Amino acid sequence: MPMPLFPNRPPNQPPRPSQRPQGGFRPPGVQGGSGGSTKSNLMSMFQTDEGNLDFDKITSTGKQVMDLYGQVSPLITKFIKR
């Protein structure tokens, strides 16, 4: 007789649904729901505590995006050429 996969679970009981929250991945600090727009959430990530735009943060994020693009671009072009 084969061993049951879940010996502690009572027989004929369906498994519980996943404990993972629905809706996919959200970065820490980003609130979900229908209360705000995506544009305002994005802009709030680049603001100081006083509400002004943080140009140093904008510049460093842009540099990171360009560096990432430079690393990933050759891989993408290999798949597109096939």
N, CA, C and O atoms as a GROMACS GRO file, in nm:
protein
  328
    1MET      N    1   0.084  -0.118   0.000
    1MET     CA    2   0.000   0.000   0.000
    1MET      C    3   0.089   0.125   0.000
    1MET      O    4   0.181   0.134   0.082
    2PRO      N    5   0.064   0.224  -0.091
    2PRO     CA    6   0.150   0.343  -0.098
    2PRO      C    7   0.126   0.436   0.021
    2PRO      O    8   0.018   0.439   0.080
    3MET      N    9   0.229   0.509   0.053
    3MET     CA   10   0.219   0.606   0.162
    3MET      C   11   0.139   0.728   0.115
    3MET      O   12   0.160   0.774   0.003
    4PRO      N   13   0.049   0.781   0.197
    4PRO     CA   14  -0.024   0.902   0.158
    4PRO      C   15   0.069   1.023   0.160
    4PRO      O   16   0.164   1.030   0.239
    5LEU      N   17   0.042   1.119   0.072
    5LEU     CA   18   0.125   1.239   0.065
    5LEU      C   19   0.110   1.327   0.188
    5LEU      O   20   0.207   1.389   0.232
    6PHE      N   21  -0.010   1.331   0.244
    6PHE     CA   22  -0.037   1.414   0.361
    6PHE      C   23  -0.097   1.326   0.469
    6PHE      O   24  -0.220   1.319   0.482
    7PRO      N   25  -0.014   1.259   0.547
    7PRO     CA   26  -0.068   1.162   0.643
    7PRO      C   27  -0.148   1.225   0.756
    7PRO      O   28  -0.232   1.157   0.815
    8ASN      N   29  -0.125   1.352   0.789
    8ASN     CA   30  -0.195   1.415   0.901
    8ASN      C   31  -0.329   1.475   0.861
    8ASN      O   32  -0.407   1.512   0.948
    9ARG      N   33  -0.356   1.486   0.732
    9ARG     CA   34  -0.482   1.544   0.687
    9ARG      C   35  -0.592   1.438   0.691
    9ARG      O   36  -0.570   1.324   0.649
   10PRO      N   37  -0.711   1.474   0.743
   10PRO     CA   38  -0.821   1.378   0.744
   10PRO      C   39  -0.857   1.336   0.600
   10PRO      O   40  -0.845   1.417   0.508
   11PRO      N   41  -0.900   1.213   0.581
   11PRO     CA   42  -0.933   1.166   0.446
   11PRO      C   43  -1.052   1.243   0.386
   11PRO      O   44  -1.138   1.293   0.459
   12ASN      N   45  -1.054   1.252   0.253
   12ASN     CA   46  -1.162   1.315   0.175
   12ASN      C   47  -1.180   1.463   0.205
   12ASN      O   48  -1.289   1.516   0.185
   13GLN      N   49  -1.077   1.529   0.251
   13GLN     CA   50  -1.084   1.672   0.275
   13GLN      C   51  -0.995   1.740   0.171
   13GLN      O   52  -0.877   1.706   0.157
   14PRO      N   53  -1.052   1.837   0.096
   14PRO     CA   54  -0.970   1.903  -0.006
   14PRO      C   55  -0.860   1.986   0.058
   14PRO      O   56  -0.874   2.033   0.171
   15PRO      N   57  -0.749   2.004  -0.013
   15PRO     CA   58  -0.642   2.087   0.043
   15PRO      C   59  -0.685   2.232   0.055
   15PRO      O   60  -0.769   2.280  -0.020
   16ARG      N   61  -0.625   2.301   0.151
   16ARG     CA   62  -0.657   2.442   0.171
   16ARG      C   63  -0.602   2.526   0.057
   16ARG      O   64  -0.501   2.490  -0.003
   17PRO      N   65  -0.668   2.640   0.025
   17PRO     CA   66  -0.614   2.727  -0.080
   17PRO      C   67  -0.480   2.786  -0.037
   17PRO      O   68  -0.448   2.791   0.082
   18SER      N   69  -0.406   2.831  -0.134
   18SER     CA   70  -0.274   2.888  -0.109
   18SER      C   71  -0.284   3.008  -0.016
   18SER      O   72  -0.380   3.084  -0.020
   19GLN      N   73  -0.183   3.023   0.068
   19GLN     CA   74  -0.179   3.134   0.161
   19GLN      C   75  -0.122   3.260   0.096
   19GLN      O   76  -0.118   3.366   0.158
   20ARG      N   77  -0.076   3.249  -0.030
   20ARG     CA   78  -0.019   3.364  -0.099
   20ARG      C   79  -0.128   3.464  -0.132
   20ARG      O   80  -0.234   3.426  -0.180
   21PRO      N   81  -0.104   3.594  -0.107
   21PRO     CA   82  -0.206   3.694  -0.138
   21PRO      C   83  -0.230   3.703  -0.288
   21PRO      O   84  -0.138   3.689  -0.368
   22GLN      N   85  -0.353   3.727  -0.323
   22GLN     CA   86  -0.390   3.740  -0.463
   22GLN      C   87  -0.350   3.877  -0.516
   22GLN      O   88  -0.339   3.972  -0.439
   23GLY      N   89  -0.330   3.887  -0.646
   23GLY     CA   90  -0.303   4.016  -0.707
   23GLY      C   91  -0.158   4.035  -0.749
   23GLY      O   92  -0.124   4.141  -0.802
   24GLY      N   93  -0.072   3.937  -0.726
   24GLY     CA   94   0.064   3.949  -0.774
   24GLY      C   95   0.156   4.020  -0.677
   24GLY      O   96   0.122   4.043  -0.561
   25PHE      N   97   0.272   4.054  -0.728
   25PHE     CA   98   0.377   4.114  -0.647
   25PHE      C   99   0.361   4.265  -0.639
   25PHE      O  100   0.331   4.330  -0.739
   26ARG      N  101   0.382   4.319  -0.521
   26ARG     CA  102   0.385   4.464  -0.502
   26ARG      C  103   0.511   4.498  -0.425
   26ARG      O  104   0.542   4.433  -0.326
   27PRO      N  105   0.584   4.598  -0.470
   27PRO     CA  106   0.703   4.637  -0.393
   27PRO      C  107   0.663   4.688  -0.255
   27PRO      O  108   0.552   4.738  -0.238
   28PRO      N  109   0.751   4.677  -0.158
   28PRO     CA  110   0.719   4.727  -0.024
   28PRO      C  111   0.688   4.876  -0.027
   28PRO      O  112   0.754   4.953  -0.097
   29GLY      N  113   0.587   4.915   0.048
   29GLY     CA  114   0.552   5.055   0.058
   29GLY      C  115   0.450   5.101  -0.044
   29GLY      O  116   0.400   5.214  -0.035
   30VAL      N  117   0.417   5.017  -0.141
   30VAL     CA  118   0.318   5.056  -0.243
   30VAL      C  119   0.184   5.002  -0.200
   30VAL      O  120   0.168   4.881  -0.183
   31GLN      N  121   0.088   5.089  -0.181
   31GLN     CA  122  -0.044   5.050  -0.135
   31GLN      C  123  -0.128   5.004  -0.252
   31GLN      O  124  -0.120   5.060  -0.361
   32GLY      N  125  -0.209   4.902  -0.230
   32GLY     CA  126  -0.298   4.853  -0.334
   32GLY      C  127  -0.435   4.917  -0.321
   32GLY      O  128  -0.456   5.006  -0.239
   33GLY      N  129  -0.526   4.872  -0.404
   33GLY     CA  130  -0.662   4.924  -0.398
   33GLY      C  131  -0.691   5.019  -0.511
   33GLY      O  132  -0.605   5.048  -0.594
   34SER      N  133  -0.814   5.068  -0.513
   34SER     CA  134  -0.857   5.153  -0.624
   34SER      C  135  -0.857   5.301  -0.584
   34SER      O  136  -0.915   5.383  -0.655
   35GLY      N  137  -0.793   5.336  -0.474
   35GLY     CA  138  -0.798   5.473  -0.426
   35GLY      C  139  -0.713   5.571  -0.503
   35GLY      O  140  -0.749   5.688  -0.512
   36GLY      N  141  -0.600   5.529  -0.560
   36GLY     CA  142  -0.512   5.623  -0.626
   36GLY      C  143  -0.474   5.576  -0.764
   36GLY      O  144  -0.495   5.461  -0.801
   37SER      N  145  -0.417   5.667  -0.839
   37SER     CA  146  -0.375   5.632  -0.973
   37SER      C  147  -0.231   5.584  -0.971
   37SER      O  148  -0.157   5.612  -0.876
   38THR      N  149  -0.192   5.514  -1.075
   38THR     CA  150  -0.056   5.464  -1.085
   38THR      C  151   0.042   5.580  -1.100
   38THR      O  152   0.153   5.574  -1.046
   39LYS      N  153   0.002   5.684  -1.172
   39LYS     CA  154   0.091   5.798  -1.193
   39LYS      C  155   0.124   5.866  -1.060
   39LYS      O  156   0.240   5.901  -1.037
   40SER      N  157   0.026   5.886  -0.973
   40SER     CA  158   0.054   5.952  -0.846
   40SER      C  159   0.139   5.864  -0.756
   40SER      O  160   0.223   5.915  -0.681
   41ASN      N  161   0.120   5.730  -0.761
   41ASN     CA  162   0.204   5.640  -0.683
   41ASN      C  163   0.347   5.644  -0.732
   41ASN      O  164   0.440   5.643  -0.651
   42LEU      N  165   0.366   5.649  -0.862
   42LEU     CA  166   0.500   5.654  -0.919
   42LEU      C  167   0.570   5.784  -0.882
   42LEU      O  168   0.687   5.784  -0.844
   43MET      N  169   0.499   5.893  -0.893
   43MET     CA  170   0.559   6.022  -0.860
   43MET      C  171   0.592   6.033  -0.712
   43MET      O  172   0.691   6.097  -0.675
   44SER      N  173   0.511   5.972  -0.627
   44SER     CA  174   0.537   5.980  -0.483
   44SER      C  175   0.667   5.909  -0.444
   44SER      O  176   0.726   5.940  -0.341
   45MET      N  177   0.711   5.814  -0.527
   45MET     CA  178   0.837   5.746  -0.499
   45MET      C  179   0.957   5.837  -0.520
   45MET      O  180   1.065   5.811  -0.467
   46PHE      N  181   0.939   5.944  -0.596
   46PHE     CA  182   1.049   6.035  -0.627
   46PHE      C  183   1.034   6.169  -0.558
   46PHE      O  184   1.090   6.269  -0.602
   47GLN      N  185   0.958   6.173  -0.449
   47GLN     CA  186   0.939   6.296  -0.374
   47GLN      C  187   1.010   6.288  -0.240
   47GLN      O  188   1.025   6.181  -0.182
   48THR      N  189   1.052   6.405  -0.192
   48THR     CA  190   1.111   6.413  -0.059
   48THR      C  191   0.999   6.412   0.044
   48THR      O  192   0.881   6.409   0.010
   49ASP      N  193   1.037   6.414   0.170
   49ASP     CA  194   0.938   6.417   0.278
   49ASP      C  195   0.853   6.545   0.273
   49ASP      O  196   0.739   6.547   0.319
   50GLU      N  197   0.912   6.650   0.218
   50GLU     CA  198   0.839   6.777   0.208
   50GLU      C  199   0.747   6.782   0.086
   50GLU      O  200   0.666   6.874   0.074
   51GLY      N  201   0.757   6.684  -0.004
   51GLY     CA  202   0.672   6.680  -0.122
   51GLY      C  203   0.738   6.732  -0.248
   51GLY      O  204   0.675   6.734  -0.354
   52ASN      N  205   0.864   6.775  -0.239
   52ASN     CA  206   0.936   6.821  -0.357
   52ASN      C  207   0.997   6.704  -0.433
   52ASN      O  208   1.021   6.598  -0.374
   53LEU      N  209   1.020   6.723  -0.563
   53LEU     CA  210   1.083   6.617  -0.642
   53LEU      C  211   1.229   6.603  -0.602
   53LEU      O  212   1.300   6.702  -0.587
   54ASP      N  213   1.273   6.479  -0.587
   54ASP     CA  214   1.411   6.447  -0.551
   54ASP      C  215   1.486   6.412  -0.680
   54ASP      O  216   1.483   6.297  -0.724
   55PHE      N  217   1.552   6.511  -0.739
   55PHE     CA  218   1.617   6.493  -0.869
   55PHE      C  219   1.736   6.397  -0.860
   55PHE      O  220   1.768   6.331  -0.959
   56ASP      N  221   1.800   6.389  -0.745
   56ASP     CA  222   1.909   6.292  -0.730
   56ASP      C  223   1.856   6.150  -0.739
   56ASP      O  224   1.918   6.063  -0.801
   57LYS      N  225   1.741   6.125  -0.678
   57LYS     CA  226   1.681   5.993  -0.683
   57LYS      C  227   1.634   5.961  -0.825
   57LYS      O  228   1.649   5.848  -0.872
   58ILE      N  229   1.576   6.060  -0.893
   58ILE     CA  230   1.532   6.041  -1.031
   58ILE      C  231   1.651   6.007  -1.121
   58ILE      O  232   1.644   5.916  -1.203
   59THR      N  233   1.760   6.081  -1.104
   59THR     CA  234   1.879   6.058  -1.186
   59THR      C  235   1.940   5.922  -1.159
   59THR      O  236   1.977   5.851  -1.253
   60SER      N  237   1.952   5.883  -1.033
   60SER     CA  238   2.013   5.754  -1.001
   60SER      C  239   1.924   5.639  -1.049
   60SER      O  240   1.976   5.536  -1.094
   61THR      N  241   1.794   5.655  -1.041
   61THR     CA  242   1.704   5.551  -1.091
   61THR      C  243   1.714   5.540  -1.242
   61THR      O  244   1.715   5.429  -1.296
   62GLY      N  245   1.722   5.652  -1.311
   62GLY     CA  246   1.739   5.650  -1.457
   62GLY      C  247   1.868   5.582  -1.497
   62GLY      O  248   1.871   5.507  -1.595
   63LYS      N  249   1.975   5.608  -1.422
   63LYS     CA  250   2.104   5.543  -1.450
   63LYS      C  251   2.094   5.392  -1.429
   63LYS      O  252   2.148   5.315  -1.508
   64GLN      N  253   2.025   5.350  -1.324
   64GLN     CA  254   2.008   5.207  -1.299
   64GLN      C  255   1.930   5.140  -1.411
   64GLN      O  256   1.961   5.029  -1.452
   65VAL      N  257   1.826   5.209  -1.461
   65VAL     CA  258   1.746   5.154  -1.570
   65VAL      C  259   1.831   5.141  -1.695
   65VAL      O  260   1.823   5.039  -1.764
   66MET      N  261   1.912   5.241  -1.726
   66MET     CA  262   1.997   5.234  -1.845
   66MET      C  263   2.104   5.126  -1.831
   66MET      O  264   2.134   5.057  -1.928
   67ASP      N  265   2.161   5.110  -1.712
   67ASP     CA  266   2.258   5.003  -1.689
   67ASP      C  267   2.194   4.866  -1.708
   67ASP      O  268   2.253   4.777  -1.769
   68LEU      N  269   2.074   4.850  -1.655
   68LEU     CA  270   2.002   4.725  -1.671
   68LEU      C  271   1.971   4.698  -1.817
   68LEU      O  272   1.987   4.585  -1.865
   69TYR      N  273   1.927   4.800  -1.889
   69TYR     CA  274   1.898   4.786  -2.031
   69TYR      C  275   2.024   4.744  -2.107
   69TYR      O  276   2.018   4.659  -2.196
   70GLY      N  277   2.138   4.803  -2.073
   70GLY     CA  278   2.263   4.768  -2.138
   70GLY      C  279   2.302   4.623  -2.114
   70GLY      O  280   2.365   4.561  -2.200
   71GLN      N  281   2.266   4.568  -2.000
   71GLN     CA  282   2.297   4.428  -1.970
   71GLN      C  283   2.200   4.332  -2.035
   71GLN      O  284   2.240   4.224  -2.078
   72VAL      N  285   2.073   4.369  -2.042
   72VAL     CA  286   1.969   4.278  -2.091
   72VAL      C  287   1.951   4.287  -2.243
   72VAL      O  288   1.909   4.190  -2.306
   73SER      N  289   1.981   4.400  -2.301
   73SER     CA  290   1.959   4.424  -2.443
   73SER      C  291   2.025   4.319  -2.533
   73SER      O  292   1.958   4.270  -2.624
   74PRO      N  293   2.151   4.281  -2.512
   74PRO     CA  294   2.210   4.178  -2.599
   74PRO      C  295   2.137   4.044  -2.592
   74PRO      O  296   2.126   3.973  -2.692
   75LEU      N  297   2.087   4.010  -2.474
   75LEU     CA  298   2.013   3.884  -2.461
   75LEU      C  299   1.881   3.889  -2.539
   75LEU      O  300   1.843   3.791  -2.603
   76ILE      N  301   1.814   4.002  -2.532
   76ILE     CA  302   1.686   4.016  -2.602
   76ILE      C  303   1.708   4.012  -2.752
   76ILE      O  304   1.630   3.948  -2.823
   77THR      N  305   1.812   4.078  -2.801
   77THR     CA  306   1.836   4.078  -2.946
   77THR      C  307   1.870   3.940  -2.997
   77THR      O  308   1.838   3.907  -3.111
   78LYS      N  309   1.935   3.856  -2.916
   78LYS     CA  310   1.964   3.718  -2.956
   78LYS      C  311   1.834   3.641  -2.979
   78LYS      O  312   1.824   3.564  -3.074
   79PHE      N  313   1.735   3.660  -2.892
   79PHE     CA  314   1.610   3.587  -2.906
   79PHE      C  315   1.526   3.643  -3.020
   79PHE      O  316   1.453   3.567  -3.085
   80ILE      N  317   1.533   3.772  -3.046
   80ILE     CA  318   1.454   3.832  -3.154
   80ILE      C  319   1.509   3.789  -3.289
   80ILE      O  320   1.430   3.768  -3.382
   81LYS      N  321   1.639   3.775  -3.304
   81LYS     CA  322   1.699   3.737  -3.432
   81LYS      C  323   1.670   3.594  -3.470
   81LYS      O  324   1.682   3.559  -3.587
   82ARG      N  325   1.634   3.510  -3.376
   82ARG     CA  326   1.607   3.368  -3.407
   82ARG      C  327   1.482   3.348  -3.484
   82ARG      O  328   1.447   3.234  -3.517
   0.00000   0.00000   0.00000
